[in-house]
Amino acid sequence: MTPAAQSTTARFIVVLAGIDGAGKTTAAHALSRLLGPSRPTLVLANHSGRRTVAAWLDRSGRTLPVWVLDLAESAVRSVNVVANHLRARRFDGVVIMDRHLSCQQALRGSRGFGRSRILGALARMLPPDAVVFLDVSPEEAYRRIMARGTDAESLQHLRAYREGYLALPEFAGFYRVAADAPLLAVLDDVEEVISRGTPAAERPLTGARGYPFPAVAGHSGGTAMPARVEVDHY
């Protein structure tokens, strides 16, 4: 791994997006341990509560209309995103967000819903500095989900969810990383995005969505040295 902006403490918000089983949470926490001590790191999770609701429905034997589930998930995700951006404003260093509003838009697409104007407006108000799409094949994601045994997803849903991401208008501005690769290679690519990044406040407003860098990160199999950083897991 290359050192990530060693001499600066400026805040840089990077979002890890991708379908379930892409390794977003694993990569977020692993990356927080691998970044250099000169760049403190904060990990924040923008969950929608979908897994919790699904478990409750399974135990109770109840079902809810899909639009009700989407409304509830969108609300929970939005509250988490707003709260975490407020927390990020008080932090100097790398802020790794596990999921963001684009994840909910992609999920809506997988369900056959159109884009949410409210989510879109909120996303424009709270833009991250970079979004990394951890691209994994639905088959590999399904294998990982079955192996961990904490939740369940159908292969059909995972395929539709990935297509939902690819159909997002903002997807062209995402950094795309092959998440089928070994974890260290994935971390190397994400760290490269951070090391080349410029915080939004200092970035010139040019190029697609303001991102001056290529949308596809290189898939190197780099190495990493563990380092002590500040981490907030929840």
Protein Blocks (a to p, Z undefined) as FASTA:
>chain_A
ZZehklbcbdcddddeddehilmmmmmmmmmmmpcfklccddddddehlmmmmmmmmmno
pacdfklmmmmmmmmmmmmmmmmmmmmmmpgcddddehifklmmmmmmmnopacdfklmm
mmmmmccfbdcdddddfklmmmmmmmnopaccdfklmmmmmmmmmmpmklmmpccddfkb
cfklmmmmmmmmmmmpccfklpccedeehiabdfbdcdddbdddddddddddZZ
